[in-house]
């Protein structure tokens, strides 16, 4: 389910700045996964690094910071990939000045 978010941008916290930097770098694709039970998780896959001796792993991003970035119009969700247990949305940064004025942003809710 989707609901409208307030149009007033929230201030960007220090954690939000780091999350936005990770999303903007786009070295790895960041996704929002919404599970059938309503749980939401932003994250990305971190590949194996040379010399670490460990395999790749999924890295979760702070949901509150990502939601604040989405509410502020700093990140946008792409087309969903839907399966029975979850829906996955690609997350991309929004170029400054590119947000559609007067168009309400949407948030996903369970």
N, C-alpha and C positions, 0 to 999 in steps of 0.2 A: 504494500500500500504506500502511496506517496502523499505527502502533505506539504503545503507551502511553508517556506521559511520566512522570517521577518526580513525586510529589505534593508534594515540598518546594519552595516557591517560591524562585526565584532572586532575588538582590538586583537592584533596578532601577538600572542605570547612568545616567550623565548623558545618553548618546545615547538610551537607552531611554526616558527621560523626554520627550525631544523627539519621538520617534516616537509615543509614546502620546498626546502632545498633538495631533499631526497627525491621528491616527486618531479621537480623541475629539471634535475640532472638527467633523468630518463635513461640512466644506464641499465636500469632494471624496470620492468613494467610493474606498477603498483596497481592493486585491485582492491575493491570492496567486495567482500563476500557476505551475503545475507542468508543465514541458514533458515530452514523451515520453521524452527522454533523462535525466530525473531532475532537471534544473536547476530550482531554485525561485527566484522573484523576487517580492518584495512591492513594490508601487508604486501610483501614481495618475496620472491625466491632469491636467496643469496647463494650463488654458485660456489663450487669448491675453489678455495684460494690456494695458490701454489705454496707448498711447504707447510700447510696447516695440518695435513694428515687426516683431516675430517672431510666428510661428504658435505653436500649442500644442505641448506636448511631454510625453513620458512621463517621470515622475520615479521613479527606483528608490529604495527605502528599504533601510537596512542589514539584510541577511538575518539576521545573528547577533542583532542587537537585537530584531528582530521575533520570531524563534524563542524568545528568552528571555522576551519578553512573553507569548507563547502558552504556553510551559511554566509560567509563573508564574500562568496563569489570568487575565491582564489583558486579553487579546484572545481572540476566538473566531472560528471560520470558519463561514460560512453554507453554504447548499446549493450544490453544485458545478455549474458549467456545463461540460459535457464536449464536446470535439471531438477529432478524431483526433490532432492534434498537441499538444494541451495541455488542462489542466483548470484552470479559474479559480474561485477561492473568494472571495466577498466577506468582508472582514475588518471586524469591529465591536468596539467596546470592551465589556468586561464591567463591569456596574455593581458597585461595591464591595459585598461581602456577598451577591452574587447567584450566586457560583460554587457548583456542586453539590458539597457535601462528600461525600467518599468515592467519587466517580465519577472514574475515571481519565481524564485528558485524552488526546487523540490527536495524534500528529504524523505528517505525511506523509513518507514515504520513497520512494525510487526502487526 
